[in-house]
Amino acid sequence: MSEKTENKTKSFVLRIDAEMMSAVEKWAADEFRSTNGQILFLLDNALKKSGRRK
């Protein structure tokens, strides 16, 4: 795989309160996503909405 097409990801620790995490987990399950996938989906939508990402 060339460097241009290689998917690069970074890992980091996220501290989130239990109530919010439960809500995200339920939302993820409702939309057939993993919890990580749901968080990425939400961040991507927020970045696009704010004009910070195309």
PDB file as gemmi writes it, atoms N, CA and C in Angstrom:
CRYST1    1.000    1.000    1.000  90.00  90.00  90.00 P 1                      
ATOM      1  N   MET A   1       0.851  -1.176   0.000  1.00  0.00           N  
ATOM      2  CA  MET A   1       0.000   0.000   0.000  1.00  0.00           C  
ATOM      3  C   MET A   1       0.894   1.236   0.000  1.00  0.00           C  
ATOM      4  N   SER A   2       0.623   2.178  -0.870  1.00  0.00           N  
ATOM      5  CA  SER A   2       1.454   3.377  -0.931  1.00  0.00           C  
ATOM      6  C   SER A   2       1.161   4.281   0.254  1.00  0.00           C  
ATOM      7  N   GLU A   3       2.088   5.176   0.523  1.00  0.00           N  
ATOM      8  CA  GLU A   3       1.927   6.090   1.652  1.00  0.00           C  
ATOM      9  C   GLU A   3       0.725   6.998   1.480  1.00  0.00           C  
ATOM     10  N   LYS A   4       0.401   7.366   0.232  1.00  0.00           N  
ATOM     11  CA  LYS A   4      -0.728   8.253  -0.029  1.00  0.00           C  
ATOM     12  C   LYS A   4      -2.062   7.591   0.287  1.00  0.00           C  
ATOM     13  N   THR A   5      -2.179   6.272   0.086  1.00  0.00           N  
ATOM     14  CA  THR A   5      -3.451   5.594   0.307  1.00  0.00           C  
ATOM     15  C   THR A   5      -3.518   4.888   1.657  1.00  0.00           C  
ATOM     16  N   GLU A   6      -2.413   4.888   2.386  1.00  0.00           N  
ATOM     17  CA  GLU A   6      -2.386   4.217   3.677  1.00  0.00           C  
ATOM     18  C   GLU A   6      -3.241   4.982   4.690  1.00  0.00           C  
ATOM     19  N   ASN A   7      -4.100   4.265   5.400  1.00  0.00           N  
ATOM     20  CA  ASN A   7      -4.941   4.877   6.431  1.00  0.00           C  
ATOM     21  C   ASN A   7      -4.119   5.043   7.701  1.00  0.00           C  
ATOM     22  N   LYS A   8      -3.973   6.274   8.148  1.00  0.00           N  
ATOM     23  CA  LYS A   8      -3.196   6.547   9.348  1.00  0.00           C  
ATOM     24  C   LYS A   8      -4.146   6.925  10.472  1.00  0.00           C  
ATOM     25  N   THR A   9      -4.028   6.252  11.595  1.00  0.00           N  
ATOM     26  CA  THR A   9      -4.851   6.570  12.751  1.00  0.00           C  
ATOM     27  C   THR A   9      -3.953   6.769  13.957  1.00  0.00           C  
ATOM     28  N   LYS A  10      -4.460   7.522  14.922  1.00  0.00           N  
ATOM     29  CA  LYS A  10      -3.762   7.757  16.179  1.00  0.00           C  
ATOM     30  C   LYS A  10      -4.652   7.247  17.301  1.00  0.00           C  
ATOM     31  N   SER A  11      -4.033   6.693  18.292  1.00  0.00           N  
ATOM     32  CA  SER A  11      -4.759   6.235  19.482  1.00  0.00           C  
ATOM     33  C   SER A  11      -4.524   7.225  20.614  1.00  0.00           C  
ATOM     34  N   PHE A  12      -5.538   7.400  21.446  1.00  0.00           N  
ATOM     35  CA  PHE A  12      -5.388   8.238  22.632  1.00  0.00           C  
ATOM     36  C   PHE A  12      -6.429   7.833  23.662  1.00  0.00           C  
ATOM     37  N   VAL A  13      -6.187   8.228  24.891  1.00  0.00           N  
ATOM     38  CA  VAL A  13      -7.100   7.921  25.989  1.00  0.00           C  
ATOM     39  C   VAL A  13      -8.155   9.018  26.049  1.00  0.00           C  
ATOM     40  N   LEU A  14      -9.397   8.619  26.194  1.00  0.00           N  
ATOM     41  CA  LEU A  14     -10.500   9.572  26.313  1.00  0.00           C  
ATOM     42  C   LEU A  14     -11.184   9.350  27.656  1.00  0.00           C  
ATOM     43  N   ARG A  15     -11.238  10.390  28.442  1.00  0.00           N  
ATOM     44  CA  ARG A  15     -11.962  10.303  29.719  1.00  0.00           C  
ATOM     45  C   ARG A  15     -13.363  10.857  29.493  1.00  0.00           C  
ATOM     46  N   ILE A  16     -14.360  10.065  29.834  1.00  0.00           N  
ATOM     47  CA  ILE A  16     -15.761  10.430  29.599  1.00  0.00           C  
ATOM     48  C   ILE A  16     -16.572   9.896  30.776  1.00  0.00           C  
ATOM     49  N   ASP A  17     -17.521  10.691  31.249  1.00  0.00           N  
ATOM     50  CA  ASP A  17     -18.284  10.224  32.410  1.00  0.00           C  
ATOM     51  C   ASP A  17     -19.179   9.042  32.025  1.00  0.00           C  
ATOM     52  N   ALA A  18     -19.519   8.246  33.010  1.00  0.00           N  
ATOM     53  CA  ALA A  18     -20.236   6.989  32.792  1.00  0.00           C  
ATOM     54  C   ALA A  18     -21.589   7.195  32.108  1.00  0.00           C  
ATOM     55  N   GLU A  19     -22.309   8.238  32.483  1.00  0.00           N  
ATOM     56  CA  GLU A  19     -23.633   8.491  31.899  1.00  0.00           C  
ATOM     57  C   GLU A  19     -23.518   8.811  30.409  1.00  0.00           C  
ATOM     58  N   MET A  20     -22.545   9.652  30.050  1.00  0.00           N  
ATOM     59  CA  MET A  20     -22.351   9.983  28.642  1.00  0.00           C  
ATOM     60  C   MET A  20     -21.902   8.761  27.857  1.00  0.00           C  
ATOM     61  N   MET A  21     -21.015   7.964  28.431  1.00  0.00           N  
ATOM     62  CA  MET A  21     -20.527   6.765  27.751  1.00  0.00           C  
ATOM     63  C   MET A  21     -21.669   5.783  27.494  1.00  0.00           C  
ATOM     64  N   SER A  22     -22.533   5.623  28.469  1.00  0.00           N  
ATOM     65  CA  SER A  22     -23.691   4.734  28.300  1.00  0.00           C  
ATOM     66  C   SER A  22     -24.585   5.210  27.162  1.00  0.00           C  
ATOM     67  N   ALA A  23     -24.784   6.521  27.077  1.00  0.00           N  
ATOM     68  CA  ALA A  23     -25.624   7.080  26.016  1.00  0.00           C  
ATOM     69  C   ALA A  23     -24.979   6.851  24.643  1.00  0.00           C  
ATOM     70  N   VAL A  24     -23.661   7.043  24.554  1.00  0.00           N  
ATOM     71  CA  VAL A  24     -22.950   6.825  23.287  1.00  0.00           C  
ATOM     72  C   VAL A  24     -22.993   5.347  22.905  1.00  0.00           C  
ATOM     73  N   GLU A  25     -22.803   4.462  23.869  1.00  0.00           N  
ATOM     74  CA  GLU A  25     -22.855   3.017  23.590  1.00  0.00           C  
ATOM     75  C   GLU A  25     -24.228   2.603  23.083  1.00  0.00           C  
ATOM     76  N   LYS A  26     -25.292   3.124  23.699  1.00  0.00           N  
ATOM     77  CA  LYS A  26     -26.642   2.788  23.251  1.00  0.00           C  
ATOM     78  C   LYS A  26     -26.898   3.335  21.851  1.00  0.00           C  
ATOM     79  N   TRP A  27     -26.490   4.565  21.611  1.00  0.00           N  
ATOM     80  CA  TRP A  27     -26.655   5.189  20.296  1.00  0.00           C  
ATOM     81  C   TRP A  27     -25.903   4.386  19.240  1.00  0.00           C  
ATOM     82  N   ALA A  28     -24.691   3.970  19.557  1.00  0.00           N  
ATOM     83  CA  ALA A  28     -23.894   3.155  18.633  1.00  0.00           C  
ATOM     84  C   ALA A  28     -24.620   1.854  18.305  1.00  0.00           C  
ATOM     85  N   ALA A  29     -25.122   1.185  19.316  1.00  0.00           N  
ATOM     86  CA  ALA A  29     -25.841  -0.076  19.105  1.00  0.00           C  
ATOM     87  C   ALA A  29     -27.087   0.145  18.250  1.00  0.00           C  
ATOM     88  N   ASP A  30     -27.797   1.243  18.500  1.00  0.00           N  
ATOM     89  CA  ASP A  30     -29.001   1.556  17.724  1.00  0.00           C  
ATOM     90  C   ASP A  30     -28.681   1.749  16.241  1.00  0.00           C  
ATOM     91  N   GLU A  31     -27.471   2.229  15.934  1.00  0.00           N  
ATOM     92  CA  GLU A  31     -27.076   2.498  14.549  1.00  0.00           C  
ATOM     93  C   GLU A  31     -26.111   1.444  14.008  1.00  0.00           C  
ATOM     94  N   PHE A  32     -25.989   0.322  14.732  1.00  0.00           N  
ATOM     95  CA  PHE A  32     -25.160  -0.815  14.309  1.00  0.00           C  
ATOM     96  C   PHE A  32     -23.702  -0.413  14.068  1.00  0.00           C  
ATOM     97  N   ARG A  33     -23.179   0.418  14.970  1.00  0.00           N  
ATOM     98  CA  ARG A  33     -21.779   0.818  14.933  1.00  0.00           C  
ATOM     99  C   ARG A  33     -21.119   0.380  16.232  1.00  0.00           C  
ATOM    100  N   SER A  34     -19.796   0.286  16.199  1.00  0.00           N  
ATOM    101  CA  SER A  34     -19.051   0.095  17.437  1.00  0.00           C  
ATOM    102  C   SER A  34     -19.059   1.428  18.186  1.00  0.00           C  
ATOM    103  N   THR A  35     -18.745   1.387  19.456  1.00  0.00           N  
ATOM    104  CA  THR A  35     -18.665   2.629  20.226  1.00  0.00           C  
ATOM    105  C   THR A  35     -17.597   3.544  19.629  1.00  0.00           C  
ATOM    106  N   ASN A  36     -16.447   2.993  19.299  1.00  0.00           N  
ATOM    107  CA  ASN A  36     -15.380   3.779  18.682  1.00  0.00           C  
ATOM    108  C   ASN A  36     -15.854   4.373  17.357  1.00  0.00           C  
ATOM    109  N   GLY A  37     -16.527   3.575  16.549  1.00  0.00           N  
ATOM    110  CA  GLY A  37     -17.048   4.056  15.280  1.00  0.00           C  
ATOM    111  C   GLY A  37     -18.052   5.183  15.458  1.00  0.00           C  
ATOM    112  N   GLN A  38     -18.862   5.094  16.491  1.00  0.00           N  
ATOM    113  CA  GLN A  38     -19.862   6.135  16.760  1.00  0.00           C  
ATOM    114  C   GLN A  38     -19.179   7.434  17.163  1.00  0.00           C  
ATOM    115  N   ILE A  39     -18.161   7.348  18.001  1.00  0.00           N  
ATOM    116  CA  ILE A  39     -17.441   8.550  18.419  1.00  0.00           C  
ATOM    117  C   ILE A  39     -16.768   9.200  17.212  1.00  0.00           C  
ATOM    118  N   LEU A  40     -16.150   8.402  16.343  1.00  0.00           N  
ATOM    119  CA  LEU A  40     -15.539   8.940  15.126  1.00  0.00           C  
ATOM    120  C   LEU A  40     -16.587   9.594  14.228  1.00  0.00           C  
ATOM    121  N   PHE A  41     -17.741   8.963  14.088  1.00  0.00           N  
ATOM    122  CA  PHE A  41     -18.841   9.495  13.294  1.00  0.00           C  
ATOM    123  C   PHE A  41     -19.292  10.852  13.832  1.00  0.00           C  
ATOM    124  N   LEU A  42     -19.453  10.945  15.145  1.00  0.00           N  
ATOM    125  CA  LEU A  42     -19.897  12.193  15.766  1.00  0.00           C  
ATOM    126  C   LEU A  42     -18.854  13.297  15.608  1.00  0.00           C  
ATOM    127  N   LEU A  43     -17.590  12.957  15.816  1.00  0.00           N  
ATOM    128  CA  LEU A  43     -16.525  13.948  15.657  1.00  0.00           C  
ATOM    129  C   LEU A  43     -16.433  14.430  14.208  1.00  0.00           C  
ATOM    130  N   ASP A  44     -16.528  13.501  13.270  1.00  0.00           N  
ATOM    131  CA  ASP A  44     -16.461  13.862  11.853  1.00  0.00           C  
ATOM    132  C   ASP A  44     -17.599  14.807  11.478  1.00  0.00           C  
ATOM    133  N   ASN A  45     -18.817  14.491  11.924  1.00  0.00           N  
ATOM    134  CA  ASN A  45     -19.960  15.363  11.630  1.00  0.00           C  
ATOM    135  C   ASN A  45     -19.795  16.740  12.250  1.00  0.00           C  
ATOM    136  N   ALA A  46     -19.288  16.812  13.470  1.00  0.00           N  
ATOM    137  CA  ALA A  46     -19.081  18.098  14.134  1.00  0.00           C  
ATOM    138  C   ALA A  46     -18.021  18.922  13.406  1.00  0.00           C  
ATOM    139  N   LEU A  47     -16.958  18.272  12.963  1.00  0.00           N  
ATOM    140  CA  LEU A  47     -15.907  18.975  12.230  1.00  0.00           C  
ATOM    141  C   LEU A  47     -16.416  19.503  10.889  1.00  0.00           C  
ATOM    142  N   LYS A  48     -17.205  18.705  10.195  1.00  0.00           N  
ATOM    143  CA  LYS A  48     -17.773  19.142   8.919  1.00  0.00           C  
ATOM    144  C   LYS A  48     -18.747  20.309   9.126  1.00  0.00           C  
ATOM    145  N   LYS A  49     -19.598  20.206  10.139  1.00  0.00           N  
ATOM    146  CA  LYS A  49     -20.586  21.246  10.419  1.00  0.00           C  
ATOM    147  C   LYS A  49     -19.928  22.572  10.765  1.00  0.00           C  
ATOM    148  N   SER A  50     -18.786  22.514  11.447  1.00  0.00           N  
ATOM    149  CA  SER A  50     -18.091  23.743  11.846  1.00  0.00           C  
ATOM    150  C   SER A  50     -17.192  24.285  10.740  1.00  0.00           C  
ATOM    151  N   GLY A  51     -17.098  23.559   9.618  1.00  0.00           N  
ATOM    152  CA  GLY A  51     -16.268  24.001   8.513  1.00  0.00           C  
ATOM    153  C   GLY A  51     -14.798  23.729   8.712  1.00  0.00           C  
ATOM    154  N   ARG A  52     -14.455  22.884   9.647  1.00  0.00           N  
ATOM    155  CA  ARG A  52     -13.060  22.567   9.930  1.00  0.00           C  
ATOM    156  C   ARG A  52     -12.563  21.359   9.153  1.00  0.00           C  
ATOM    157  N   ARG A  53     -13.476  20.681   8.461  1.00  0.00           N  
ATOM    158  CA  ARG A  53     -13.129  19.509   7.655  1.00  0.00           C  
ATOM    159  C   ARG A  53     -14.105  19.421   6.497  1.00  0.00           C  
ATOM    160  N   LYS A  54     -13.582  19.079   5.319  1.00  0.00           N  
ATOM    161  CA  LYS A  54     -14.450  18.968   4.133  1.00  0.00           C  
ATOM    162  C   LYS A  54     -15.225  17.691   4.138  1.00  0.00           C  
TER     163      LYS A  54                                                      
END                                                                             
